[in-house]
């Protein structure tokens, strides 16, 4: 038996938070996020030279993993855990299996089928990442398990015999980690006291079975969304099963590519699963607003959506569809569809980017962390903002107007609290096999106020949210340990169309010091020619479309096209030469605000001159990067990033209709099979903002 040796770690204060509980706990050690990328994690407790996941389980002196080993061997995955690679293994003890079997009425492991063992084994294993609990906070782990599901980290208070309180880490709320962060040669072990249960329910059933959400469920059932919300695996999608990269994906090899000057190992997604996130008002919330039953909700939906879609009423349809419940023009159907996101978000904390990236890259004094998502209601958006600081508005909010934990006004408009998201904790599960259910504390609606007031703002969209596949697959905000850089590859994700196959596209793993908006991005290399369905705009009018721009020598020259007819898109201006930085490109002529030419005779910044230069850049079709985000260094904002590699390209300014789909095509016009492009974020900006002294955030 291999001899274990104790690893020493420094003592520090580690704060773990959840939506309802903040616990301060003295624990052994704290590893910074930057350390995570630069060296092998030392582990919290023990490590053994040469010991694999399989060895750890087999060689445990107490034999407490014998039942789990039987499951792994029956699932025929045991051998993989005895080889090279990276794994996070959540290992249930024999006591955990005894309780699980008793609860299921199953006499022994021998009574489990091969399929049962596959499900249990795959649910407890994450391939490709070693996740250490000392490095994560509340929310889903940024990588799916072998069942393609997120595991959610939480914390509960536990009182010890001496009366002290400690924070215990949980997985999916029911399974406590009793031995945390034991390192092995090919990953990390987390010992759990309960088998992590797998929900066989669809998200539809989660709501149906919740006795505290009867009004919402009754409406959901009436408008005919059951079949939609019971989709899971897309059996028609076989793009990657015939792709040249399929075999290497499942053999663990991947494809190595350069992205932004760094090598990335790309693993292609072999299949497509449907995912949903439901935002649900409990009955108590409806009743607090005077909505006591389905009839009250129908009346409310008619009032809201007749006003919000007044142009539809003006075209003569009137109330013709008010009782045609399954028609998408029906107000109640619209109400319910706005509560559905077409992708999976496992925890309320995961609507925005990872907390370490948010803290390092977002200036929360000038702009709340925000993301925008298209909902299941056609041509609709929600704005999700997250407030980290303690205060009355701490947490995750939908469609909020304001800034910071104290609710300051922004853009000269009144503060509007918005709707808080939380995961209910009253014994009702929130995980389904095809997504998650989160509960909200006010009524969510795509009202005239939301469309024309709340969303009358610059809409900055992270490109890693542009396809539901990026989110449901776990590609967005993915963590890679030990300094590795990995990408999850896609050929034809939802909302994208490629005009040729001679290219690679992947979502970059998220790293604090990546020179990008949220530490990740969508990378392209090869003879790329792709078309993207753009996120919708909230109301018709004059809007400006912008793309982030980062120039360096390995990139290509790209022509952009925009329009509503994907077969007849119009070219927008001259091609963009991505090979040159914004400072070196004569069409941009970027200058830092600290440039000597912007100094007054007494050495002060000449803001008038800076503003004039900004205007001249706009006339040339470009803008500096925002000053509300950092490169990872708090002294270095995107707006003044040295070398001028960060800029925004104004693609077009035109009149757009909120009821129409629009498309952006990005075509490489330079013959270079190794040309790169970093697609980081895009912006929709209304005339009310860009025409009236837009701030620099």
C-alpha positions as CSV (number, residue, x, y, z in Angstrom):
1,X,0.0,0.0,0.0
2,X,1.3,3.4,-0.9
3,X,2.2,5.6,2.1
4,X,0.3,8.9,2.3
5,X,2.0,12.1,3.3
6,X,0.5,15.2,4.9
7,X,0.6,18.4,2.8
8,X,1.1,21.6,4.8
9,X,-1.0,24.5,3.9
10,X,-1.2,28.1,5.3
11,X,-4.0,29.1,7.6
12,X,-6.3,31.8,6.4
13,X,-9.9,33.0,6.6
14,X,-12.1,31.6,3.9
15,X,-15.6,32.9,3.4
16,X,-18.3,30.8,1.9
17,X,-21.6,32.2,1.0
18,X,-25.0,31.0,-0.1
19,X,-28.2,32.9,-0.9
20,X,-29.4,32.6,2.6
21,X,-26.3,32.1,4.8
22,X,-22.9,33.7,5.3
23,X,-20.5,31.7,7.4
24,X,-17.0,32.8,8.4
25,X,-14.9,29.7,8.9
26,X,-11.2,29.2,9.7
27,X,-10.0,26.5,7.3
28,X,-6.6,25.2,6.3
29,X,-5.4,27.3,3.4
30,X,-6.6,29.4,0.6
31,X,-5.3,29.2,-3.0
32,X,-5.7,32.2,-5.2
33,X,-7.3,31.8,-8.6
34,X,-4.1,32.8,-10.3
35,X,-2.3,30.0,-8.6
36,X,-4.8,27.6,-10.0
37,X,-3.5,28.2,-13.5
38,X,0.2,28.2,-12.7
39,X,0.9,25.0,-10.8
40,X,-0.5,21.6,-9.7
41,X,-2.9,22.2,-6.8
42,X,-1.4,20.8,-3.6
43,X,-4.7,19.4,-2.2
44,X,-6.2,20.1,1.2
45,X,-5.4,16.8,2.9
46,X,-3.3,14.0,1.5
47,X,-1.6,13.1,-1.7
48,X,0.1,9.9,-2.8
49,X,2.8,9.7,-5.5
50,X,1.5,7.6,-8.4
51,X,-1.9,6.9,-6.8
52,X,-4.8,7.2,-9.3
53,X,-8.5,7.6,-8.6
54,X,-8.9,3.9,-8.9
55,X,-6.0,3.3,-6.5
56,X,-7.5,5.7,-4.0
57,X,-10.7,3.8,-3.9
58,X,-9.1,0.3,-3.8
59,X,-6.4,1.1,-1.3
60,X,-8.6,2.8,1.3
61,X,-7.7,1.1,4.6
62,X,-11.3,1.0,5.9
63,X,-12.6,-0.5,2.6
64,X,-15.4,2.1,2.7
65,X,-15.6,2.4,-1.1
66,X,-16.2,-1.2,-1.9
67,X,-19.8,-0.6,-3.1
68,X,-18.8,2.3,-5.3
69,X,-16.1,0.2,-6.8
70,X,-18.6,-2.5,-7.7
71,X,-20.8,0.2,-9.4
72,X,-17.8,1.6,-11.3
73,X,-16.7,-1.8,-12.5
74,X,-20.2,-2.8,-13.6
75,X,-20.4,0.5,-15.5
76,X,-17.1,-0.4,-17.2
77,X,-15.5,2.9,-16.3
78,X,-13.2,1.7,-13.6
79,X,-10.3,1.1,-16.0
80,X,-10.4,4.7,-17.3
81,X,-10.0,6.0,-13.7
82,X,-6.7,4.0,-13.4
83,X,-5.1,5.9,-16.4
84,X,-3.8,9.4,-17.1
85,X,-6.1,12.3,-17.4
86,X,-7.9,14.7,-15.1
87,X,-11.0,13.8,-13.0
88,X,-13.1,15.1,-10.2
89,X,-14.5,12.0,-8.4
90,X,-17.3,12.4,-5.8
91,X,-17.0,9.1,-4.0
92,X,-20.0,7.9,-1.9
93,X,-19.2,5.7,1.1
94,X,-20.7,2.3,1.7
95,X,-23.0,3.9,4.3
96,X,-24.2,6.3,1.6
97,X,-25.0,3.3,-0.7
98,X,-26.8,1.5,2.1
99,X,-29.1,4.4,2.6
100,X,-29.6,4.9,-1.1
101,X,-30.5,1.2,-1.7
102,X,-32.9,1.2,1.3
103,X,-34.6,4.3,0.1
104,X,-35.1,2.7,-3.4
105,X,-36.2,-0.6,-1.9
106,X,-33.3,-2.4,-3.7
107,X,-31.7,-5.3,-1.8
108,X,-28.1,-4.9,-3.0
109,X,-25.8,-3.5,-5.7
110,X,-26.2,-6.8,-7.5
111,X,-29.8,-5.8,-8.2
112,X,-28.8,-2.7,-10.1
113,X,-28.8,-3.0,-13.9
114,X,-25.9,-2.0,-16.1
115,X,-27.8,1.1,-17.0
116,X,-28.4,2.0,-13.3
117,X,-24.7,1.7,-12.6
118,X,-23.8,3.8,-15.7
119,X,-26.1,6.6,-14.4
120,X,-24.7,6.5,-10.8
121,X,-21.1,6.3,-11.9
122,X,-21.4,9.0,-14.6
123,X,-23.2,11.3,-12.1
124,X,-20.3,11.2,-9.7
125,X,-17.5,11.9,-12.2
126,X,-16.3,15.0,-14.1
127,X,-13.8,14.3,-16.8
128,X,-11.2,16.9,-17.9
129,X,-11.1,19.0,-14.7
130,X,-9.9,18.7,-11.2
131,X,-12.3,20.9,-9.1
132,X,-11.0,21.8,-5.6
133,X,-13.7,22.9,-3.2
134,X,-11.3,25.4,-1.6
135,X,-11.3,27.2,-5.0
136,X,-15.0,27.4,-5.7
137,X,-17.9,29.4,-4.3
138,X,-21.7,28.7,-4.3
139,X,-23.2,27.8,-7.6
140,X,-22.7,25.1,-10.2
141,X,-19.2,23.8,-11.0
142,X,-18.1,25.3,-14.3
143,X,-18.1,21.9,-16.1
144,X,-20.6,19.2,-16.5
145,X,-20.4,15.6,-15.2
146,X,-20.5,12.6,-17.5
147,X,-24.3,12.8,-17.6
148,X,-23.8,16.3,-19.1
149,X,-25.3,17.9,-15.9
150,X,-24.0,20.5,-13.6
151,X,-23.3,19.7,-10.0
152,X,-24.2,22.5,-7.6
153,X,-22.0,23.5,-4.7
154,X,-23.6,24.9,-1.5
155,X,-22.9,25.3,2.1
156,X,-24.7,24.5,5.3
157,X,-23.9,25.2,9.0
158,X,-22.9,22.3,11.1
159,X,-22.4,22.5,14.9
160,X,-19.5,20.5,16.3
161,X,-19.4,18.8,19.7
162,X,-17.5,21.8,21.2
163,X,-20.3,24.2,20.1
164,X,-18.3,25.8,17.2
165,X,-20.0,26.2,13.9
166,X,-18.3,25.2,10.6
167,X,-19.4,25.4,7.0
168,X,-20.0,22.0,5.4
169,X,-19.8,21.9,1.6
170,X,-22.7,20.2,-0.1
171,X,-23.3,18.9,-3.7
172,X,-26.8,19.2,-5.0
173,X,-27.9,20.2,-1.4
174,X,-28.2,16.6,-0.2
175,X,-24.7,15.2,-0.3
176,X,-22.2,16.5,2.2
177,X,-18.5,16.4,1.4
178,X,-16.9,14.7,4.4
179,X,-13.3,14.5,3.0
180,X,-12.5,17.4,0.8
181,X,-9.8,17.9,-1.9
182,X,-7.7,14.8,-1.6
183,X,-5.3,14.9,-4.6
184,X,-4.3,11.9,-6.7
185,X,-2.1,11.5,-9.7
186,X,-5.0,12.0,-12.2
187,X,-7.3,14.3,-10.3
188,X,-9.0,15.1,-7.0
189,X,-11.2,13.1,-4.7
190,X,-14.3,14.4,-2.8
191,X,-15.8,11.9,-0.4
192,X,-19.6,12.3,0.0
193,X,-22.0,10.9,2.6
194,X,-24.9,10.5,0.3
195,X,-25.2,9.1,-3.3
196,X,-25.7,12.2,-5.5
197,X,-29.2,11.6,-6.7
198,X,-30.2,11.9,-10.4
199,X,-33.5,13.4,-11.2
200,X,-35.5,11.6,-13.8
201,X,-38.1,14.4,-13.9
202,X,-38.3,17.0,-16.6
203,X,-38.4,20.6,-15.6
204,X,-42.1,20.5,-16.4
205,X,-42.6,17.8,-13.7
206,X,-40.6,19.7,-11.2
207,X,-43.2,22.5,-11.3
208,X,-46.1,20.1,-11.6
209,X,-45.0,18.4,-8.4
210,X,-44.4,21.6,-6.4
211,X,-47.6,22.2,-4.2
212,X,-46.4,25.8,-3.8
213,X,-46.5,26.6,-7.5
214,X,-50.0,25.5,-8.5
215,X,-51.0,28.8,-10.3
216,X,-47.9,28.8,-12.5
217,X,-48.2,25.1,-13.3
218,X,-51.9,25.4,-14.2
219,X,-51.1,28.2,-16.7
220,X,-48.1,26.3,-18.0
221,X,-50.3,23.3,-18.7
222,X,-53.1,25.3,-20.3
223,X,-50.9,27.0,-22.9
224,X,-49.6,23.6,-24.2
225,X,-45.9,23.8,-23.3
226,X,-45.6,20.3,-21.8
227,X,-44.2,18.6,-24.8
228,X,-41.6,21.4,-25.3
229,X,-40.4,21.2,-21.7
230,X,-40.1,17.4,-21.9
231,X,-37.4,17.5,-24.6
232,X,-34.0,16.4,-23.6
233,X,-31.7,14.7,-26.2
234,X,-31.8,15.9,-29.8
235,X,-31.8,12.6,-31.7
236,X,-31.9,14.4,-35.0
237,X,-28.6,16.1,-34.4
238,X,-25.7,13.9,-35.7
239,X,-23.4,16.6,-37.1
240,X,-20.5,15.6,-34.8
241,X,-21.0,11.9,-35.1
242,X,-19.8,12.0,-38.6
243,X,-17.3,14.8,-38.0
244,X,-13.6,14.1,-38.5
245,X,-13.0,15.1,-34.8
246,X,-15.4,12.7,-33.3
247,X,-13.0,9.9,-32.5
248,X,-10.4,12.1,-31.0
249,X,-13.0,13.7,-28.7
250,X,-13.9,10.4,-27.1
251,X,-10.4,9.1,-27.0
252,X,-9.4,12.1,-25.0
253,X,-7.0,13.5,-27.6
254,X,-8.6,16.7,-28.9
255,X,-7.2,19.1,-31.5
256,X,-4.5,21.6,-30.6
257,X,-5.1,25.1,-32.0
258,X,-3.7,28.5,-31.4
259,X,-6.1,31.2,-30.0
260,X,-5.0,34.7,-29.2
261,X,-1.4,33.6,-29.3
262,X,-1.9,30.8,-26.8
263,X,-2.2,27.0,-27.5
264,X,-5.6,25.5,-26.8
265,X,-6.7,21.9,-26.7
266,X,-10.1,21.7,-28.4
267,X,-12.6,19.0,-27.6
268,X,-15.7,18.9,-29.8
269,X,-19.2,18.4,-28.4
270,X,-20.5,15.1,-29.8
271,X,-24.2,15.7,-29.4
272,X,-26.8,18.2,-28.6
273,X,-29.1,18.2,-25.5
274,X,-32.0,20.5,-24.9
275,X,-31.8,22.5,-21.8
276,X,-34.3,24.8,-20.0
277,X,-34.3,27.2,-17.1
278,X,-37.7,28.1,-15.7
279,X,-38.2,31.2,-13.6
280,X,-41.3,30.5,-11.4
281,X,-43.4,32.7,-9.2
282,X,-44.6,30.7,-6.2
283,X,-48.3,31.0,-5.3
284,X,-47.5,33.3,-2.4
285,X,-45.9,35.8,-4.8
286,X,-48.9,35.8,-7.1
287,X,-51.3,36.2,-4.2
288,X,-49.4,39.1,-2.8
289,X,-50.1,40.9,-6.0
290,X,-53.8,40.0,-6.0
291,X,-53.6,37.1,-8.4
292,X,-55.3,34.3,-6.6
293,X,-56.0,31.8,-9.3
294,X,-55.7,31.1,-13.0
295,X,-58.5,33.4,-14.0
296,X,-56.8,36.3,-12.2
297,X,-53.5,35.5,-14.0
298,X,-55.3,35.4,-17.4
299,X,-56.7,38.8,-16.7
300,X,-53.3,40.2,-15.7
301,X,-51.6,38.7,-18.8
302,X,-54.2,40.3,-21.1
303,X,-53.6,43.7,-19.5
304,X,-49.8,43.5,-19.8
305,X,-49.4,42.0,-23.2
306,X,-52.1,44.0,-24.9
307,X,-50.2,47.1,-23.9
308,X,-46.8,45.6,-24.7
309,X,-47.8,44.4,-28.1
310,X,-50.0,47.4,-29.0
311,X,-48.8,47.4,-32.6
312,X,-50.3,43.9,-32.9
313,X,-53.6,45.3,-31.6
314,X,-53.4,48.2,-34.0
315,X,-53.1,45.8,-37.0
316,X,-56.6,44.7,-36.3
317,X,-56.1,41.4,-34.5
318,X,-57.7,42.8,-31.3
319,X,-58.4,40.1,-28.8
320,X,-58.9,37.4,-31.4
321,X,-56.4,35.0,-29.7
322,X,-57.2,35.8,-26.0
323,X,-58.7,32.4,-25.6
324,X,-56.6,30.4,-28.1
325,X,-54.3,29.3,-25.4
326,X,-51.7,27.4,-27.4
327,X,-51.2,30.2,-30.0
328,X,-48.0,32.3,-29.6
329,X,-50.1,35.4,-29.9
330,X,-52.1,34.6,-26.9
331,X,-51.2,36.9,-23.9
332,X,-51.1,34.1,-21.3
333,X,-48.9,32.0,-23.6
334,X,-46.6,35.0,-24.0
335,X,-46.5,35.5,-20.3
336,X,-45.4,31.9,-19.7
337,X,-42.9,31.8,-22.5
338,X,-41.1,34.8,-21.1
339,X,-40.4,32.7,-18.0
340,X,-38.5,30.1,-20.0
341,X,-34.8,30.3,-21.0
342,X,-33.8,27.8,-23.7
343,X,-30.7,26.6,-21.9
344,X,-29.6,25.3,-18.5
345,X,-28.5,27.5,-15.6
346,X,-27.9,25.3,-12.6
347,X,-27.7,27.9,-9.8
348,X,-29.0,31.5,-9.4
349,X,-25.3,32.5,-9.0
350,X,-24.4,31.3,-12.5
351,X,-26.5,33.8,-14.5
352,X,-23.4,36.0,-14.7
353,X,-19.7,35.2,-15.1
354,X,-17.7,33.4,-12.4
355,X,-17.2,35.4,-9.2
356,X,-13.4,35.5,-9.4
357,X,-13.6,37.0,-12.9
358,X,-16.4,39.4,-12.0
359,X,-14.3,40.8,-9.1
360,X,-11.1,41.0,-11.2
361,X,-12.5,42.4,-14.5
362,X,-15.7,44.5,-13.7
363,X,-15.6,48.0,-12.2
364,X,-18.8,47.6,-10.1
365,X,-18.6,51.2,-9.0
366,X,-19.5,52.3,-12.5
367,X,-21.5,49.3,-13.9
368,X,-23.3,46.3,-12.4
369,X,-22.2,42.9,-13.7
370,X,-24.8,42.2,-16.4
371,X,-25.8,39.6,-19.0
372,X,-28.6,39.6,-21.5
373,X,-30.5,36.4,-22.6
374,X,-33.1,35.7,-25.2
375,X,-36.1,34.0,-23.7
376,X,-38.5,31.4,-25.2
377,X,-40.8,34.3,-26.1
378,X,-39.9,35.3,-29.6
379,X,-37.9,38.5,-29.9
380,X,-37.6,39.1,-26.2
381,X,-34.7,39.7,-23.7
382,X,-34.1,39.7,-20.0
383,X,-31.3,41.6,-18.3
384,X,-29.7,39.8,-15.4
385,X,-27.5,41.7,-13.0
386,X,-25.6,40.5,-10.0
387,X,-24.7,42.5,-6.9
388,X,-21.9,41.0,-4.9
389,X,-21.6,43.7,-2.1
390,X,-23.6,43.2,1.0
391,X,-26.7,45.5,1.1
392,X,-30.4,45.5,0.5
393,X,-29.9,44.6,-3.2
394,X,-27.3,41.9,-2.8
395,X,-28.0,38.9,-5.2
396,X,-29.2,38.3,-8.7
397,X,-31.9,40.4,-10.2
398,X,-33.9,40.4,-13.5
399,X,-34.7,43.6,-15.4
400,X,-33.3,46.0,-12.8
401,X,-32.6,49.7,-13.2
402,X,-30.0,50.9,-10.8
403,X,-26.4,50.5,-9.6
404,X,-24.8,48.7,-6.7
405,X,-25.9,47.2,-3.5
406,X,-27.5,50.5,-2.3
407,X,-29.7,50.9,-5.4
408,X,-28.3,54.1,-6.9
409,X,-30.0,55.5,-9.9
410,X,-28.2,55.3,-13.3
411,X,-28.5,56.9,-16.7
412,X,-30.5,59.7,-14.9
413,X,-33.5,57.5,-14.4
414,X,-35.4,56.4,-11.3
415,X,-34.2,53.3,-9.5
416,X,-36.2,50.1,-10.2
417,X,-35.5,47.1,-8.0
418,X,-36.3,44.4,-10.5
419,X,-37.0,40.8,-9.6
420,X,-34.8,38.7,-7.4
421,X,-33.9,35.1,-8.3
422,X,-33.4,32.5,-5.7
423,X,-33.5,28.7,-5.5
424,X,-36.3,27.6,-3.1
425,X,-35.2,25.5,-0.2
426,X,-38.4,24.0,1.2
427,X,-37.8,20.4,0.3
428,X,-38.8,20.9,-3.4
429,X,-36.1,19.9,-5.9
430,X,-35.0,22.4,-8.6
431,X,-33.0,20.0,-10.8
432,X,-34.6,18.2,-13.7
433,X,-33.0,15.9,-16.2
434,X,-33.3,18.7,-18.9
435,X,-32.7,21.8,-16.8
436,X,-33.4,23.7,-13.7
437,X,-36.2,25.6,-11.9
438,X,-35.5,28.9,-10.1
439,X,-38.0,30.9,-8.1
440,X,-38.5,34.6,-8.2
441,X,-40.0,37.1,-5.7
442,X,-42.1,39.3,-8.0
443,X,-44.0,39.0,-11.2
444,X,-41.9,38.7,-14.4
445,X,-43.3,40.2,-17.5
446,X,-42.2,41.7,-20.8
447,X,-44.2,44.8,-20.3
448,X,-44.1,48.1,-22.1
449,X,-42.1,49.5,-19.1
450,X,-39.5,46.7,-19.4
451,X,-39.2,47.0,-23.2
452,X,-39.1,50.8,-23.4
453,X,-37.6,51.9,-20.1
454,X,-35.5,49.1,-18.4
455,X,-34.0,47.9,-21.7
456,X,-33.6,51.4,-23.2
457,X,-29.9,51.1,-22.7
458,X,-26.7,49.9,-24.2
459,X,-27.1,46.1,-24.4
460,X,-23.7,44.5,-24.2
461,X,-23.9,40.7,-24.9
462,X,-21.1,38.3,-24.1
463,X,-20.5,36.2,-27.2
464,X,-20.4,33.0,-25.1
465,X,-24.1,33.5,-24.4
466,X,-25.1,33.8,-28.1
467,X,-26.0,30.1,-28.5
468,X,-27.9,28.0,-26.0
469,X,-25.5,25.2,-26.8
470,X,-22.6,27.2,-25.3
471,X,-24.5,27.4,-22.0
472,X,-26.2,24.0,-21.8
473,X,-22.9,22.1,-22.7
474,X,-21.0,23.8,-19.9
475,X,-18.6,25.5,-22.3
476,X,-19.2,29.1,-21.0
477,X,-17.1,30.1,-18.0
478,X,-15.3,26.7,-18.0
479,X,-12.5,26.3,-15.6
480,X,-9.3,24.5,-16.5
481,X,-6.8,23.8,-13.8
482,X,-3.0,23.5,-13.8
483,X,-2.4,26.3,-16.3
484,X,-4.2,24.4,-19.1
485,X,-6.2,26.3,-21.8
486,X,-8.9,24.3,-23.3
487,X,-11.8,25.0,-25.6
488,X,-15.1,23.3,-26.3
489,X,-15.5,23.1,-30.0
490,X,-18.7,23.6,-32.1
491,X,-19.3,23.3,-35.8
492,X,-22.9,24.4,-36.1
493,X,-24.3,25.5,-32.7
494,X,-27.8,26.8,-32.4
495,X,-28.1,30.4,-33.8
496,X,-25.0,29.9,-36.0
497,X,-24.7,28.8,-39.6
498,X,-21.4,28.2,-41.5
499,X,-21.0,28.5,-45.2
500,X,-18.1,26.1,-45.3
501,X,-16.5,23.6,-42.9
502,X,-12.9,24.6,-43.3
503,X,-12.5,26.2,-39.9
504,X,-12.6,25.6,-36.2
505,X,-14.7,27.4,-33.7
506,X,-14.5,27.0,-29.9
507,X,-15.5,28.6,-26.6
508,X,-12.3,29.5,-24.7
509,X,-11.9,28.4,-21.1
510,X,-12.3,31.4,-18.8
511,X,-9.2,32.8,-17.2
512,X,-8.9,36.0,-15.2
513,X,-5.9,37.4,-17.2
514,X,-7.4,36.7,-20.6
515,X,-7.7,40.0,-22.4
516,X,-11.4,39.7,-22.9
517,X,-14.7,41.0,-21.6
518,X,-15.5,38.0,-19.2
519,X,-12.2,36.1,-19.4
520,X,-13.4,33.8,-22.2
521,X,-14.6,34.3,-25.8
522,X,-15.5,32.6,-29.1
523,X,-12.4,31.9,-31.2
524,X,-12.3,31.1,-34.9
525,X,-9.4,29.9,-37.0
526,X,-9.3,28.9,-40.7
527,X,-11.3,30.0,-43.7
528,X,-14.2,31.0,-41.5
529,X,-17.5,32.4,-43.0
530,X,-20.2,32.2,-40.4
531,X,-23.6,33.8,-39.9
532,X,-25.1,34.5,-36.5
533,X,-28.7,35.2,-35.6
534,X,-28.4,38.4,-33.5
535,X,-30.1,38.8,-30.2
536,X,-33.4,40.8,-30.5
537,X,-33.9,44.4,-29.7
538,X,-36.7,45.4,-27.2
539,X,-38.4,48.0,-29.3
540,X,-38.3,49.3,-32.9
541,X,-36.2,52.3,-33.7
542,X,-32.7,53.5,-34.6
543,X,-30.1,51.1,-33.1
544,X,-26.3,50.9,-33.5
545,X,-24.6,47.5,-33.8
546,X,-21.1,47.1,-32.5
547,X,-18.6,44.3,-32.2
548,X,-15.6,44.1,-29.9
549,X,-12.3,44.3,-31.8
550,X,-8.9,42.9,-30.8
551,X,-6.2,43.2,-33.5
552,X,-3.0,41.1,-33.7
553,X,-0.8,39.8,-36.4
554,X,-2.3,36.3,-36.7
555,X,-5.8,37.4,-37.5
556,X,-7.5,37.9,-40.8
557,X,-9.4,40.6,-42.8
558,X,-13.2,40.3,-42.3
559,X,-16.2,41.6,-44.2
560,X,-19.3,42.1,-42.1
561,X,-22.9,41.8,-43.5
562,X,-26.2,42.6,-41.7
563,X,-29.9,42.2,-42.6
564,X,-33.1,40.4,-42.0
565,X,-33.0,38.1,-45.0
566,X,-30.2,35.6,-44.4
567,X,-29.9,35.1,-48.2
568,X,-29.5,38.8,-49.0
569,X,-27.4,40.4,-46.3
570,X,-25.9,43.8,-47.1
571,X,-22.2,44.5,-46.7
572,X,-21.4,47.0,-43.9
573,X,-18.5,49.3,-44.8
574,X,-15.0,48.3,-45.8
575,X,-13.5,45.0,-44.5
576,X,-11.9,45.2,-41.0
577,X,-8.2,44.4,-40.9
578,X,-7.8,42.3,-37.7
579,X,-4.1,41.9,-38.2
580,X,-3.4,45.4,-36.9
581,X,-3.9,46.8,-33.4
582,X,-6.2,49.7,-33.1
583,X,-3.2,52.0,-32.5
584,X,-1.4,50.7,-35.6
585,X,-4.4,50.7,-37.9
586,X,-4.5,54.0,-39.9
587,X,-8.3,53.6,-40.2
588,X,-8.7,53.8,-36.4
589,X,-5.7,55.8,-35.1
590,X,-6.4,54.8,-31.4
591,X,-4.7,56.9,-28.7
592,X,-4.7,56.4,-25.0
593,X,-6.4,59.0,-22.8
594,X,-2.9,59.4,-21.2
595,X,-1.3,60.3,-24.5
596,X,0.8,63.5,-24.3
597,X,-1.3,65.1,-27.0
598,X,-4.2,65.2,-24.5
599,X,-2.3,67.2,-21.9
600,X,-2.9,70.8,-21.1
601,X,0.1,73.2,-20.8
602,X,0.0,72.6,-17.0
603,X,0.1,68.8,-17.5
604,X,-3.5,68.0,-16.8
605,X,-5.8,65.9,-19.0
606,X,-7.7,67.9,-21.5
607,X,-11.1,66.2,-21.4
608,X,-12.4,68.4,-24.2
609,X,-9.6,67.2,-26.5
610,X,-10.2,63.6,-25.5
611,X,-14.0,63.9,-26.2
612,X,-13.2,65.5,-29.6
613,X,-10.9,62.6,-30.5
614,X,-13.5,60.1,-29.4
615,X,-15.9,61.8,-31.8
616,X,-13.4,61.7,-34.6
617,X,-12.9,57.9,-34.0
618,X,-16.7,57.4,-34.1
619,X,-16.7,59.2,-37.5
620,X,-14.2,56.6,-38.7
621,X,-16.4,53.8,-37.4
622,X,-14.6,52.9,-34.2
623,X,-14.7,53.4,-30.4
624,X,-12.3,52.7,-27.6
625,X,-13.0,49.8,-25.3
626,X,-15.1,50.4,-22.2
627,X,-13.5,51.8,-19.1
628,X,-15.8,49.7,-16.8
629,X,-13.8,46.6,-17.4
630,X,-10.2,45.6,-16.7
631,X,-7.8,43.3,-18.4
632,X,-7.3,41.4,-15.1
633,X,-5.1,44.1,-13.8
634,X,-7.1,46.7,-11.9
635,X,-4.7,49.4,-13.1
636,X,-5.4,48.6,-16.8
637,X,-8.8,49.4,-18.2
638,X,-9.9,48.3,-21.7
639,X,-10.3,51.9,-22.7
640,X,-6.6,52.6,-22.2
641,X,-5.1,49.1,-22.7
642,X,-1.6,49.7,-23.9
643,X,-0.9,49.0,-27.6
644,X,-4.5,49.8,-28.4
645,X,-5.5,46.2,-28.9
646,X,-9.0,46.8,-27.5
647,X,-11.6,48.6,-29.6
648,X,-15.2,48.5,-30.7
649,X,-16.1,48.5,-34.4
650,X,-19.4,50.2,-35.3
651,X,-20.9,47.7,-37.8
652,X,-24.0,49.7,-38.8
653,X,-26.5,52.3,-37.6
654,X,-30.0,51.8,-38.9
655,X,-33.7,51.4,-38.2
656,X,-34.5,48.0,-36.8
657,X,-37.8,46.3,-36.0
658,X,-38.3,44.5,-32.7
659,X,-40.6,41.9,-34.4
660,X,-38.0,40.7,-36.9
661,X,-34.9,38.5,-36.8
662,X,-31.6,40.0,-37.9
663,X,-28.4,38.3,-38.9
664,X,-24.7,39.1,-38.9
665,X,-22.3,37.4,-41.3
666,X,-18.5,37.5,-40.7
667,X,-16.6,36.4,-43.8
668,X,-12.8,36.1,-44.1
669,X,-11.8,37.8,-47.3
670,X,-8.1,37.1,-46.9
671,X,-6.7,33.8,-48.2
672,X,-5.2,32.5,-45.0
673,X,-6.1,29.0,-43.7
674,X,-4.6,29.9,-40.3
675,X,-6.3,33.2,-39.9
676,X,-7.7,33.8,-36.4
677,X,-10.6,35.9,-35.0
678,X,-11.5,36.5,-31.3
679,X,-15.3,37.1,-31.0
680,X,-15.7,38.6,-27.5
681,X,-18.8,40.7,-27.2
682,X,-21.3,42.7,-29.2
683,X,-23.5,45.7,-28.4
684,X,-26.9,46.9,-29.4
685,X,-27.1,50.7,-28.6
686,X,-30.3,52.8,-29.0
687,X,-30.3,56.3,-30.4
688,X,-31.4,57.6,-27.0
689,X,-27.9,56.5,-25.7
690,X,-25.5,57.0,-28.6
691,X,-27.0,60.4,-29.6
692,X,-26.9,61.9,-26.1
693,X,-23.4,61.9,-24.7
694,X,-23.0,58.2,-24.1
695,X,-20.8,57.4,-21.1
696,X,-17.5,55.7,-21.6
697,X,-18.5,52.6,-19.6
